[in-house]
Amino acid sequence: MNISINQFFANKLLFVFLPIFFCSTNTWGKYPATLNLVNDGEPQKIIIQILDEHSKPTAAKIRITEHDSIYYAPEGHLVNFKMDSAGGDALLDNNRKFAYVEGTFEINLPATNLKFEVVKGYAYLFFDSTIHITAETDTIKIQLQKWFEFSRGKWYSGDVHVHHIDPATALLEMKAEDLNVCNILTSDFTNDYDRFRGMPEPVSDSAHLIYINQEYREDRLGHIDLLNLKKLIEPVKPIRKYQYPLNIEACDETHAQGGHVSWAHFAAWPGLEGPLAIVLKKVDAVELLCTIDPFSDPIFTADIVPDVLMNPGLKLWYRLLNCGLKIPASAGTDKMGKRVTVGANRVYAQIKGDFNYQNWIDALNKGNSFITNSPFIFCQVNNKTPGDELNISGEKTVTIKAEMWSQLPVDRLEIIANGVVIAEKNIGSGQHYAKLEIEYKPGKSVWIAARVHQLNVEDGIRGVSFLKRREAGGGPTLFNKYFGTMRPETPFAHTSPIYVLVGKQPIRSKEDSEYYIAYLQNSISWLKQSGRFPSEKAKQEVLMAFKKGINEFKKLAK
């Protein structure tokens, strides 16, 4: 519905329904032609109400500016706030401040033309328009519109990796970002371990679940997210001094409680121990989308990753899948302050039964999931969906369907088999939906998934560095105009795999198994030369575990 600026004039009530939908990069963020931006008077108190698609008040994040630079904060919010505090507001690229609001709030605004931007997660259209405030205006209602609905199954989104936020603040931000599950992780660097209760927080409601869990860390071994805990895994504090005990011990303790283990920010930080824990089947998922573009090279423990420049985090995951290891993808933000918005990296899980925390964890474990930072993506092989196994004969052909929806611009929809692109579709400017369907004869056992992404060539030409943090000069992207992540990001989504077994033979790759043998041998070399241990016995225990991992990969290489 297109409305000219003249239609916004009203004496008492402004009711605005002006979603801005997908445009080309050159026209993104257009709003109606405005009058001259002249301040007509002193600020006056105005009530603003944000409504959902059912005309009910809804939480969102809002930015109100004059000249797109003078920021007006709602009552109870600060115009200038500390960047390292986690709750209540957000700071995106180019100093774009947003306030999280419950739905109805008061604000002091001058009588002039003001730019209103309202964002509510990935399934709602961005609201971006200029509204003329008169001296008589006392109420403004902004109607949001939902542009995407899940047509099949019960899908619920979650952020598996959040820090430095209290449950009540998390609830508001979850509602505003249209996020269903928030896992706040206590750890050796946080001060909230005493809040742990081993169950969802009392402030949770039927559509939003907050659970305080734990990140268990050792800088060289790697980090793991421990979810659905009933008790914390010791030591919670202090920061560990040794490469001992191994993280696999915490994995066993977590599983003994019925908990879930995700390898934290795997693409950036596979750690010495990541492949070891995965081949020993101690890990339930890899947090693939977190803190770094998954096409980028690992930036931590890269000294032990073989041919690091040829092995971005995405390929490290593919190599593990090629070995026959069933390891779904997960996602989280590692949120620690206002520059990162909760759920900016998230995993959608398709649950069976009622929505509750246990059913959501069960879906993560099964790999009934996709990860995203904005697009929605689905994949089917015959009638199977992510997490499923399909058994066929050697001569049989399968039908693969991939579909994607994206409000932000994307360039490519791809179908992947054993890490290789077997079909792709270019997505034109302004196209928010794409479908790709092929007939495929595997010939051998394969895993199949779909991914969608925006090529970041233009961002690179503009000087954006996907390895630098945003506050350290990483550079702005269109995605980070609306959502906050630790480093610059462009739209990306990936399904967890579907496993197609030909003649019931397992998925195997000698080359990739040998790659991880070399990886763990490099880890052993580092541990022998530079590792720190409380005793010689502890050192030998760690080295034996790594040798066990090498033997497991040797079995997979046969």
C-alpha positions in Angstrom: 0.0 0.0 0.0 1.7 3.2 -1.2 0.8 6.4 0.7 2.1 9.8 -0.1 3.4 12.0 2.6 0.4 14.2 2.4 -1.8 11.3 3.6 0.1 11.3 6.9 -1.2 14.7 8.0 -3.7 14.4 10.9 -4.9 16.6 13.7 -4.9 14.0 16.5 -4.0 10.5 15.3 -1.6 9.2 12.8 -2.2 5.6 11.7 0.6 4.5 9.5 0.7 1.3 7.4 3.7 1.6 5.0 5.9 -1.5 4.8 9.0 -1.2 2.7 9.6 -4.5 0.9 12.5 -6.0 -1.0 14.2 -3.6 -3.4 17.4 -3.6 -5.4 20.5 -2.5 -3.6 20.3 0.9 -5.2 16.8 1.7 -4.0 16.8 0.0 -0.7 15.3 1.9 2.2 13.3 4.4 0.0 10.4 6.1 1.8 7.9 8.7 0.4 9.0 12.0 -0.7 9.3 14.4 2.2 8.8 18.1 2.8 11.7 20.3 3.8 12.9 19.1 7.2 12.3 22.2 9.3 11.8 21.9 13.0 8.4 23.6 13.7 8.5 23.6 17.5 9.6 22.3 20.8 9.4 18.6 21.5 6.0 17.3 22.7 5.0 14.1 24.4 3.5 11.6 21.9 2.2 8.1 22.4 3.4 5.6 19.8 1.8 2.2 19.3 3.3 -0.6 17.2 0.7 -3.1 15.9 1.2 -6.6 14.5 -0.6 -8.1 11.5 -3.6 -8.7 13.8 -3.7 -5.1 14.9 -2.5 -6.1 18.4 0.4 -4.2 20.1 3.7 -5.9 19.5 7.3 -5.5 20.5 9.8 -4.3 18.0 13.0 -2.2 17.7 12.4 1.4 16.5 14.6 4.2 15.3 13.2 7.8 15.0 15.5 10.4 13.6 15.6 13.9 12.2 17.8 14.4 9.1 18.6 10.6 9.6 21.1 11.7 12.2 19.4 13.3 15.3 18.2 10.3 17.3 15.1 10.5 19.5 15.0 8.0 22.3 11.7 6.7 23.9 11.1 7.5 27.5 13.2 5.2 29.7 15.9 4.9 27.0 19.1 6.9 26.6 20.2 8.9 23.5 23.8 8.0 24.4 24.4 4.6 25.9 27.3 2.3 26.7 28.3 0.0 23.9 29.3 -2.9 26.2 26.0 -3.1 28.0 23.7 -5.8 26.6 20.1 -4.8 27.1 17.4 -2.4 26.0 18.9 -0.8 22.9 21.0 -1.7 19.8 23.8 0.1 17.9 24.1 -1.0 14.3 26.3 0.2 11.4 26.9 3.9 10.9 25.9 4.7 14.5 22.3 3.6 13.8 20.7 3.4 17.2 17.5 1.5 17.8 15.4 1.1 21.0 13.6 -2.1 22.0 10.0 -1.3 22.9 7.1 -3.4 24.1 4.5 -2.0 21.8 3.2 1.2 23.3 5.5 3.9 24.6 5.9 7.6 25.1 8.4 9.8 23.5 9.1 13.6 23.2 9.2 14.6 19.5 9.3 18.0 17.8 6.7 19.1 15.2 8.6 18.3 12.0 9.3 15.6 9.5 10.8 12.5 11.2 12.1 9.3 9.8 10.6 6.2 11.5 12.2 2.8 11.1 10.7 -0.3 12.7 12.2 -3.8 12.5 10.7 -7.0 13.9 12.8 -10.1 13.0 12.9 -11.7 9.6 9.3 -12.5 8.9 8.0 -8.9 9.1 8.4 -6.2 6.5 10.7 -3.4 7.4 8.8 -0.2 8.2 10.7 2.8 6.8 9.0 6.1 6.1 8.9 9.7 7.0 6.0 11.0 9.1 5.1 14.6 9.6 4.5 15.5 13.3 2.2 18.5 13.9 1.7 20.5 17.0 -1.7 18.7 17.4 -0.4 15.1 17.0 -0.6 13.1 20.3 -0.8 9.5 19.1 0.8 7.5 16.2 -0.1 4.0 15.4 2.3 2.0 13.1 0.9 -1.2 11.6 3.5 -3.9 10.7 2.8 -6.5 8.1 4.0 -10.1 8.1 5.4 -11.1 4.7 6.4 -14.7 5.5 4.5 -17.6 7.1 5.6 -21.2 7.6 3.3 -23.2 5.4 4.2 -26.6 6.7 5.4 -27.8 10.1 6.0 -26.1 13.4 9.2 -24.1 13.1 10.7 -22.3 16.1 13.8 -20.1 16.1 16.5 -20.0 18.7 19.8 -18.3 19.5 22.0 -20.9 21.2 24.7 -18.5 22.3 24.0 -15.3 24.3 25.9 -13.6 27.1 25.6 -10.6 29.6 21.9 -10.2 29.5 19.2 -10.7 32.2 16.1 -12.9 31.4 13.6 -10.0 31.5 15.6 -7.9 29.1 16.2 -11.0 26.9 12.4 -11.6 26.8 11.7 -8.1 25.4 14.5 -8.4 22.8 13.3 -11.8 21.8 9.7 -10.5 21.2 11.1 -7.6 19.3 13.3 -9.8 17.1 10.6 -12.5 16.7 12.8 -15.2 18.4 11.4 -18.1 20.3 14.3 -19.5 22.3 17.2 -17.7 23.9 20.0 -19.6 25.6 21.9 -17.3 28.0 25.3 -18.9 28.7 27.0 -18.4 31.9 30.8 -19.0 31.7 34.2 -18.3 33.2 34.0 -14.6 32.2 30.4 -13.9 33.2 28.9 -13.1 36.6 25.5 -14.8 36.3 26.2 -18.4 37.3 24.2 -18.0 40.5 21.1 -17.4 38.3 21.2 -20.9 36.9 18.2 -23.0 37.8 18.3 -26.0 35.4 14.9 -25.2 33.7 13.4 -22.4 31.6 13.2 -19.0 33.3 9.9 -18.0 35.1 9.6 -14.9 32.8 9.3 -17.2 29.8 5.9 -17.4 28.1 4.2 -19.8 25.7 6.0 -18.5 22.7 9.3 -17.3 24.2 11.6 -19.5 26.3 14.7 -18.3 28.1 17.1 -20.9 29.6 20.3 -20.1 31.4 22.9 -22.7 30.3 26.7 -22.8 30.0 29.6 -22.2 27.7 32.5 -24.4 28.6 35.8 -23.0 27.3 39.5 -23.5 26.9 41.0 -21.1 24.4 43.2 -23.6 22.5 41.0 -26.7 22.8 37.9 -24.8 21.8 34.5 -23.7 23.2 31.3 -25.7 23.6 27.7 -24.6 24.3 26.0 -26.9 26.9 22.2 -26.7 26.6 19.3 -28.2 28.6 21.5 -28.6 31.6 20.1 -29.6 35.0 23.4 -28.7 36.8 26.4 -26.7 35.7 29.6 -28.5 34.6 32.6 -27.8 36.8 34.8 -25.8 36.7 32.5 -22.9 35.9 35.3 -20.5 37.1 38.1 -19.4 36.9 39.3 -19.4 33.3 41.1 -22.7 32.7 44.9 -22.6 32.8 45.5 -26.0 31.2 44.6 -28.0 28.1 43.1 -30.4 30.6 40.6 -31.8 31.2 39.4 -32.1 27.6 36.0 -30.8 26.6 34.9 -34.3 25.8 34.6 -34.9 29.5 32.1 -32.0 29.8 30.3 -33.4 26.8 29.8 -36.7 28.6 28.6 -35.0 31.8 26.2 -32.9 29.7 24.7 -36.0 27.9 24.4 -37.8 31.2 21.9 -35.0 32.2 20.0 -35.3 28.9 21.7 -32.1 27.7 22.8 -30.9 24.2 26.3 -30.0 23.0 27.0 -27.6 20.2 30.6 -26.8 19.2 30.7 -23.0 19.7 31.5 -20.7 16.7 32.9 -23.6 14.8 33.6 -21.7 11.6 35.8 -19.2 13.4 37.1 -21.4 16.2 37.2 -25.2 15.5 39.9 -25.5 18.2 42.4 -28.3 18.6 39.7 -30.6 19.9 36.7 -29.9 17.6 37.2 -32.8 15.1 38.2 -35.1 18.0 35.0 -34.5 19.9 32.9 -34.8 16.8 34.5 -38.1 15.6 34.1 -39.5 19.1 30.4 -38.5 18.8 30.5 -36.2 21.8 28.9 -33.3 19.9 25.3 -32.9 18.8 25.7 -29.9 16.4 28.2 -27.4 15.2 27.5 -23.7 15.7 28.3 -22.9 12.1 26.8 -19.4 11.9 28.3 -17.4 14.7 30.8 -14.5 14.9 32.2 -14.9 11.4 31.1 -15.4 7.8 31.1 -19.2 7.3 32.9 -18.7 3.9 35.8 -17.1 5.8 38.9 -18.9 7.1 39.1 -19.8 10.8 40.8 -17.0 12.7 41.6 -18.9 15.9 43.8 -22.0 16.2 44.4 -21.6 12.4 48.0 -22.7 13.0 46.9 -26.3 13.3 44.3 -26.3 10.5 45.9 -28.0 7.4 45.9 -25.7 4.4 44.0 -23.1 6.3 43.5 -20.8 3.4 41.7 -23.5 1.5 39.5 -24.5 4.4 36.9 -22.0 5.5 34.6 -23.0 8.3 31.9 -24.1 5.9 34.3 -26.5 4.2 35.5 -27.8 7.6 31.9 -28.8 8.3 31.5 -30.3 4.9 34.6 -32.4 5.3 33.2 -33.9 8.6 29.9 -34.7 6.9 31.9 -36.4 4.0 33.5 -38.7 6.6 30.0 -40.0 7.4 29.6 -38.0 10.6 26.0 -36.9 11.1 26.4 -33.4 12.6 23.7 -30.9 12.1 24.2 -27.1 11.9 23.3 -24.7 14.7 23.6 -21.0 15.1 24.0 -18.3 17.7 25.2 -14.7 18.1 27.7 -14.8 20.9 26.0 -11.6 21.9 27.9 -9.6 24.5 26.7 -6.0 24.0 24.5 -3.7 22.1 26.3 -4.0 18.8 24.9 -7.6 18.5 21.1 -8.2 18.3 19.8 -11.3 19.9 18.9 -13.9 17.2 20.8 -12.1 14.4 22.3 -15.6 13.8 19.6 -18.2 14.6 18.6 -21.8 14.1 15.0 -22.8 13.2 14.0 -26.2 14.4 10.9 -28.1 13.2 9.4 -29.7 16.3 7.0 -32.5 16.8 4.2 -32.0 19.4 3.8 -28.9 21.5 6.4 -26.2 21.6 8.5 -26.6 24.7 12.2 -26.5 25.4 12.7 -30.3 25.4 11.0 -30.7 22.0 13.0 -27.9 20.6 16.3 -29.5 21.8 15.1 -32.9 20.4 14.6 -31.3 17.0 18.1 -29.8 17.1 19.6 -33.2 18.0 17.8 -34.8 15.0 18.9 -32.1 12.6 15.4 -31.0 11.7 16.7 -27.5 11.2 18.1 -24.7 9.1 20.4 -21.8 10.1 20.0 -18.2 8.9 20.8 -14.6 9.4 17.6 -13.5 7.5 16.6 -15.8 4.5 14.2 -18.7 5.0 15.3 -22.0 3.2 13.9 -25.5 2.8 15.1 -28.6 1.2 13.5 -32.0 0.3 14.9 -35.2 -1.2 11.8 -37.1 -2.4 9.7 -36.8 0.7 12.5 -36.5 3.2 13.6 -33.3 5.0 16.7 -32.2 6.9 17.8 -34.8 9.5 16.1 -37.7 7.7 17.8 -40.7 6.1 16.7 -42.0 2.7 17.7 -45.5 1.5 17.7 -46.1 -2.3 19.2 -48.6 -4.7 22.3 -47.8 -6.8 20.3 -47.1 -10.0 17.6 -44.9 -8.5 17.2 -41.2 -9.2 15.9 -38.8 -6.5 14.1 -35.5 -6.8 15.6 -32.6 -4.9 13.7 -29.4 -4.2 15.1 -26.3 -2.6 13.1 -23.2 -1.9 14.1 -19.8 -0.4 12.4 -16.6 0.7 14.4 -13.5 1.5 13.5 -9.9 2.3 17.1 -8.8 1.9 18.9 -9.2 -1.4 20.5 -12.6 -2.2 22.3 -13.8 -5.3 22.5 -17.5 -5.3 20.4 -20.6 -4.3 22.4 -23.8 -4.4 22.0 -27.5 -3.8 25.0 -29.2 -2.2 25.9 -32.9 -2.3 28.9 -34.1 -0.3 30.2 -30.5 -0.3 29.9 -29.9 -4.1 27.4 -27.6 -5.7 25.4 -29.8 -8.0 22.8 -27.2 -9.0 22.5 -23.5 -8.6 20.1 -20.7 -9.5 21.0 -17.0 -9.8 18.5 -14.7 -8.1 17.8 -11.5 -9.7 17.5 -8.0 -8.2 14.2 -7.6 -6.4 13.4 -11.3 -6.4 12.4 -12.5 -2.9 11.5 -16.1 -3.7 13.3 -18.7 -5.7 12.9 -22.5 -6.3 15.3 -25.0 -7.6 14.3 -28.6 -8.5 16.4 -31.2 -10.1 16.5 -35.0 -10.7 19.7 -36.4 -9.3 21.3 -39.9 -9.5 23.8 -40.1 -6.5 25.6 -43.2 -7.6 27.0 -43.5 -4.1 25.9 -42.5 -0.6 25.7 -38.7 -0.1 24.5 -36.0 2.2 22.4 -33.3 0.5 21.6 -29.8 1.7 20.6 -26.4 0.3 22.1 -23.0 0.9 21.4 -19.4 -0.1 23.7 -16.4 0.1 24.7 -13.1 -1.2 28.0 -12.8 -3.0 30.1 -10.3 -1.1 32.3 -9.2 -4.0 30.9 -5.6 -3.9 31.4 -5.4 -0.2 35.0 -6.5 -0.6 35.6 -3.8 -3.2 34.1 -1.2 -0.9 36.7 -2.3 1.7 34.5 -4.4 4.0 36.6 -7.0 6.0 34.7 -10.0 7.1 37.5 -10.9 9.5 37.4 -7.7 11.4 34.9 -6.9 14.1 32.4 -4.2 13.2 33.6 -1.8 15.9 37.2 -2.3 14.8 36.6 -1.2 11.2 35.1 -4.3 9.6 32.9 -2.0 7.5 29.1 -1.6 6.9 26.9 -4.1 5.0 23.2 -3.8 4.2 22.4 -6.6 6.6 24.1 -4.8 9.4 22.0 -1.8 8.8 19.1 -3.7 10.4 20.7 -6.4 12.5 23.8 -6.6 14.6 26.5 -9.3 14.4 30.0 -9.4 15.8 31.6 -9.1 12.3 30.1 -7.8 9.0 27.7 -10.3 7.4 25.7 -10.7 4.2 22.5 -12.8 4.0 23.1 -16.5 4.4 21.1 -19.6 5.2 21.8 -23.3 5.1 19.8 -26.4 5.9 21.1 -29.3 7.9 21.7 -32.4 5.7 19.5 -35.1 4.4 21.4 -38.4 4.3 20.9 -40.5 1.1 22.3 -44.0 1.5 22.8 -46.0 -1.7 22.6 -49.7 -1.1 22.7 -48.9 2.7 26.4 -48.1 2.4 27.7 -45.3 4.7 28.9 -42.0 3.5 32.7 -42.1 3.3 35.6 -40.0 2.0 39.1 -41.3 2.3 40.5 -37.8 1.4 38.6 -36.0 4.0 39.2 -38.6 6.7 43.0 -38.3 6.0 42.6 -34.5 6.2 41.4 -34.8 9.8 44.1 -37.3 10.6 46.5 -34.6 9.7 44.5 -32.1 11.7 44.7 -34.1 14.8 48.4 -34.9 14.3 49.0 -31.1 14.1 47.0 -30.8 17.3 49.2 -33.4 19.0 52.4 -31.6 17.8 51.1 -28.4 19.3 50.1 -30.0 22.6 53.5 -31.7 22.9 55.4 -28.4 22.2 53.2 -25.7 23.7 50.5 -27.4 25.8 50.1 -26.7 29.5 49.2 -29.5 31.8 48.9 -30.0 35.6 51.0 -33.1 35.4 52.7 -35.5 33.0 49.9 -38.0 33.6 47.4 -35.4 32.5 49.4 -34.7 29.3 49.6 -38.4 28.4 45.9 -38.8 29.0 45.2 -35.9 26.6 47.6 -37.2 23.9 46.0 -40.7 24.2 42.6 -39.2 23.5 43.9 -37.5 20.4 45.5 -40.7 19.2 42.1 -42.4 19.7 40.5 -39.8 17.5 43.1 -40.4 14.8 42.3 -44.1 14.9 38.6 -43.4 14.5 39.3 -41.3 11.4 41.6 -44.1 10.1 38.6 -46.4 10.3 36.5 -43.9 8.3 39.3 -43.7 5.7 39.1 -47.4 4.8 
